[in-house]
Amino acid sequence: MPDISKMALLFAMSGTPAEVGDPPSGAPSNVSVSVYGANYWRVHWTNGDPASYSRVYYGPENSDFETAIFSGNELPGATSHDTGLDAGDDYRFFVTHYRNGEETAPVEKNTNLPDA
C-alpha cells in the first residue's frame, strides 16, 4: 500500500487537491476582467465557496468552455488570477470552483480588453 504522506505530497505538487470530502458548495459569480500594462490581464470573481480552489480558463471570444485553455489554479480564498495575454484582443473567460474531484459549472465573461 502506498505511503499516504507521499501521495499527499504528489497532490500538493500537482496543484490538485486530494479527492476526499464535499464538492464545492457554490459557483463563483460576478466575474470581471481588468488590464494592467501592455500584456497582462487580471480576472476577478466573487467566491461561491471560499474553501474551494478556483480554476480560470480562456479562449477566443467565440470559444466555449469545452475548447477553452486552462490558465491555472488559485488557492482557496483567492478572488483574482493574473497572466499575460495580448491587450486589445477579444476573449471569453471562464471561472469554476474545484474541490474533492468536483468542478462547478463555469461562469463566463465576454470582454474586449482595451489597449493599455
C-alpha positions as protocol buffer text, in pm:
chain_id: "A"
residue {
  index: 1
  type: MET
  ca { x: 0 y: 0 z: 0 }
}
residue {
  index: 2
  type: PRO
  ca { x: 145 y: 344 z: -90 }
}
residue {
  index: 3
  type: ASP
  ca { x: 259 y: 584 z: 179 }
}
residue {
  index: 4
  type: ILE
  ca { x: -25 y: 836 z: 233 }
}
residue {
  index: 5
  type: SER
  ca { x: 217 y: 1124 z: 303 }
}
residue {
  index: 6
  type: LYS
  ca { x: 389 y: 1068 z: -33 }
}
residue {
  index: 7
  type: MET
  ca { x: 51 y: 1066 z: -211 }
}
residue {
  index: 8
  type: ALA
  ca { x: -49 y: 1390 z: -36 }
}
residue {
  index: 9
  type: LEU
  ca { x: 280 y: 1549 z: -147 }
}
residue {
  index: 10
  type: LEU
  ca { x: 212 y: 1439 z: -504 }
}
residue {
  index: 11
  type: PHE
  ca { x: -132 y: 1604 z: -500 }
}
residue {
  index: 12
  type: ALA
  ca { x: 14 y: 1922 z: -347 }
}
residue {
  index: 13
  type: MET
  ca { x: 285 y: 1939 z: -612 }
}
residue {
  index: 14
  type: SER
  ca { x: 36 y: 1886 z: -895 }
}
residue {
  index: 15
  type: GLY
  ca { x: -186 y: 2172 z: -780 }
}
residue {
  index: 16
  type: THR
  ca { x: -486 y: 1941 z: -745 }
}
residue {
  index: 17
  type: PRO
  ca { x: -649 y: 1891 z: -404 }
}
residue {
  index: 18
  type: ALA
  ca { x: -694 y: 1542 z: -261 }
}
residue {
  index: 19
  type: GLU
  ca { x: -1014 y: 1365 z: -364 }
}
residue {
  index: 20
  type: VAL
  ca { x: -1198 y: 1347 z: -29 }
}
residue {
  index: 21
  type: GLY
  ca { x: -1490 y: 1534 z: 125 }
}
residue {
  index: 22
  type: ASP
  ca { x: -1765 y: 1755 z: -9 }
}
residue {
  index: 23
  type: PRO
  ca { x: -1782 y: 1917 z: -353 }
}
residue {
  index: 24
  type: PRO
  ca { x: -1789 y: 2298 z: -385 }
}
residue {
  index: 25
  type: SER
  ca { x: -2090 y: 2448 z: -210 }
}
residue {
  index: 26
  type: GLY
  ca { x: -2136 y: 2717 z: -476 }
}
residue {
  index: 27
  type: ALA
  ca { x: -2004 y: 2854 z: -803 }
}
residue {
  index: 28
  type: PRO
  ca { x: -1809 y: 3179 z: -844 }
}
residue {
  index: 29
  type: SER
  ca { x: -2005 y: 3489 z: -951 }
}
residue {
  index: 30
  type: ASN
  ca { x: -1951 y: 3849 z: -1063 }
}
residue {
  index: 31
  type: VAL
  ca { x: -1665 y: 3764 z: -1300 }
}
residue {
  index: 32
  type: SER
  ca { x: -1486 y: 4070 z: -1437 }
}
residue {
  index: 33
  type: VAL
  ca { x: -1160 y: 4137 z: -1620 }
}
residue {
  index: 34
  type: SER
  ca { x: -915 y: 4425 z: -1599 }
}
residue {
  index: 35
  type: VAL
  ca { x: -596 y: 4507 z: -1789 }
}
residue {
  index: 36
  type: TYR
  ca { x: -272 y: 4636 z: -1644 }
}
residue {
  index: 37
  type: GLY
  ca { x: 38 y: 4701 z: -1850 }
}
residue {
  index: 38
  type: ALA
  ca { x: 62 y: 4615 z: -2219 }
}
residue {
  index: 39
  type: ASN
  ca { x: 28 y: 4236 z: -2195 }
}
residue {
  index: 40
  type: TYR
  ca { x: -129 y: 4143 z: -1863 }
}
residue {
  index: 41
  type: TRP
  ca { x: -486 y: 4070 z: -1763 }
}
residue {
  index: 42
  type: ARG
  ca { x: -645 y: 4002 z: -1428 }
}
residue {
  index: 43
  type: VAL
  ca { x: -967 y: 3803 z: -1384 }
}
residue {
  index: 44
  type: HIS
  ca { x: -1170 y: 3883 z: -1069 }
}
residue {
  index: 45
  type: TRP
  ca { x: -1463 y: 3693 z: -914 }
}
residue {
  index: 46
  type: THR
  ca { x: -1669 y: 3660 z: -600 }
}
residue {
  index: 47
  type: ASN
  ca { x: -1626 y: 3325 z: -426 }
}
residue {
  index: 48
  type: GLY
  ca { x: -1924 y: 3095 z: -408 }
}
residue {
  index: 49
  type: ASP
  ca { x: -1718 y: 2861 z: -188 }
}
residue {
  index: 50
  type: PRO
  ca { x: -1404 y: 3015 z: -36 }
}
residue {
  index: 51
  type: ALA
  ca { x: -1285 y: 2665 z: 70 }
}
residue {
  index: 52
  type: SER
  ca { x: -1254 y: 2556 z: -296 }
}
residue {
  index: 53
  type: TYR
  ca { x: -976 y: 2605 z: -545 }
}
residue {
  index: 54
  type: SER
  ca { x: -1063 y: 2839 z: -832 }
}
residue {
  index: 55
  type: ARG
  ca { x: -979 y: 2748 z: -1190 }
}
residue {
  index: 56
  type: VAL
  ca { x: -950 y: 3001 z: -1472 }
}
residue {
  index: 57
  type: TYR
  ca { x: -981 y: 2924 z: -1843 }
}
residue {
  index: 58
  type: TYR
  ca { x: -980 y: 3147 z: -2151 }
}
residue {
  index: 59
  type: GLY
  ca { x: -1024 y: 3135 z: -2526 }
}
residue {
  index: 60
  type: PRO
  ca { x: -1118 y: 3350 z: -2824 }
}
residue {
  index: 61
  type: GLU
  ca { x: -1440 y: 3546 z: -2789 }
}
residue {
  index: 62
  type: ASN
  ca { x: -1639 y: 3279 z: -2976 }
}
residue {
  index: 63
  type: SER
  ca { x: -1498 y: 2984 z: -2775 }
}
residue {
  index: 64
  type: ASP
  ca { x: -1698 y: 2759 z: -2547 }
}
residue {
  index: 65
  type: PHE
  ca { x: -1587 y: 2600 z: -2222 }
}
residue {
  index: 66
  type: GLU
  ca { x: -1503 y: 2267 z: -2387 }
}
residue {
  index: 67
  type: THR
  ca { x: -1241 y: 2434 z: -2610 }
}
residue {
  index: 68
  type: ALA
  ca { x: -1109 y: 2689 z: -2358 }
}
residue {
  index: 69
  type: ILE
  ca { x: -746 y: 2683 z: -2247 }
}
residue {
  index: 70
  type: PHE
  ca { x: -671 y: 2612 z: -1882 }
}
residue {
  index: 71
  type: SER
  ca { x: -484 y: 2910 z: -1736 }
}
residue {
  index: 72
  type: GLY
  ca { x: -430 y: 2794 z: -1378 }
}
residue {
  index: 73
  type: ASN
  ca { x: -549 y: 2710 z: -1028 }
}
residue {
  index: 74
  type: GLU
  ca { x: -581 y: 2962 z: -747 }
}
residue {
  index: 75
  type: LEU
  ca { x: -571 y: 2858 z: -383 }
}
residue {
  index: 76
  type: PRO
  ca { x: -889 y: 2854 z: -174 }
}
residue {
  index: 77
  type: GLY
  ca { x: -999 y: 3206 z: -82 }
}
residue {
  index: 78
  type: ALA
  ca { x: -838 y: 3375 z: -384 }
}
residue {
  index: 79
  type: THR
  ca { x: -1054 y: 3615 z: -585 }
}
residue {
  index: 80
  type: SER
  ca { x: -828 y: 3700 z: -881 }
}
residue {
  index: 81
  type: HIS
  ca { x: -590 y: 3540 z: -1131 }
}
residue {
  index: 82
  type: ASP
  ca { x: -311 y: 3711 z: -1330 }
}
residue {
  index: 83
  type: THR
  ca { x: -145 y: 3604 z: -1653 }
}
residue {
  index: 84
  type: GLY
  ca { x: -7 y: 3753 z: -1976 }
}
residue {
  index: 85
  type: LEU
  ca { x: -231 y: 3794 z: -2278 }
}
residue {
  index: 86
  type: ASP
  ca { x: -233 y: 4040 z: -2568 }
}
residue {
  index: 87
  type: ALA
  ca { x: -418 y: 4355 z: -2465 }
}
residue {
  index: 88
  type: GLY
  ca { x: -685 y: 4472 z: -2707 }
}
residue {
  index: 89
  type: ASP
  ca { x: -792 y: 4126 z: -2831 }
}
residue {
  index: 90
  type: ASP
  ca { x: -1136 y: 3975 z: -2770 }
}
residue {
  index: 91
  type: TYR
  ca { x: -1155 y: 3691 z: -2518 }
}
residue {
  index: 92
  type: ARG
  ca { x: -1402 y: 3481 z: -2325 }
}
residue {
  index: 93
  type: PHE
  ca { x: -1302 y: 3390 z: -1969 }
}
residue {
  index: 94
  type: PHE
  ca { x: -1439 y: 3108 z: -1756 }
}
residue {
  index: 95
  type: VAL
  ca { x: -1405 y: 3062 z: -1379 }
}
residue {
  index: 96
  type: THR
  ca { x: -1500 y: 2750 z: -1183 }
}
residue {
  index: 97
  type: HIS
  ca { x: -1458 y: 2623 z: -828 }
}
residue {
  index: 98
  type: TYR
  ca { x: -1297 y: 2283 z: -778 }
}
residue {
  index: 99
  type: ARG
  ca { x: -1289 y: 2071 z: -466 }
}
residue {
  index: 100
  type: ASN
  ca { x: -1269 y: 1698 z: -398 }
}
residue {
  index: 101
  type: GLY
  ca { x: -1286 y: 1590 z: -761 }
}
residue {
  index: 102
  type: GLU
  ca { x: -1590 y: 1805 z: -844 }
}
residue {
  index: 103
  type: GLU
  ca { x: -1594 y: 2122 z: -1056 }
}
residue {
  index: 104
  type: THR
  ca { x: -1880 y: 2372 z: -1070 }
}
residue {
  index: 105
  type: ALA
  ca { x: -2036 y: 2483 z: -1395 }
}
residue {
  index: 106
  type: PRO
  ca { x: -1826 y: 2762 z: -1548 }
}
residue {
  index: 107
  type: VAL
  ca { x: -1919 y: 3126 z: -1505 }
}
residue {
  index: 108
  type: GLU
  ca { x: -1817 y: 3321 z: -1814 }
}
residue {
  index: 109
  type: LYS
  ca { x: -1731 y: 3675 z: -1909 }
}
residue {
  index: 110
  type: ASN
  ca { x: -1700 y: 3805 z: -2264 }
}
residue {
  index: 111
  type: THR
  ca { x: -1489 y: 4113 z: -2297 }
}
residue {
  index: 112
  type: ASN
  ca { x: -1280 y: 4320 z: -2529 }
}
residue {
  index: 113
  type: LEU
  ca { x: -969 y: 4417 z: -2339 }
}
residue {
  index: 114
  type: PRO
  ca { x: -885 y: 4782 z: -2420 }
}
residue {
  index: 115
  type: ASP
  ca { x: -536 y: 4880 z: -2530 }
}
residue {
  index: 116
  type: ALA
  ca { x: -333 y: 4953 z: -2216 }
}
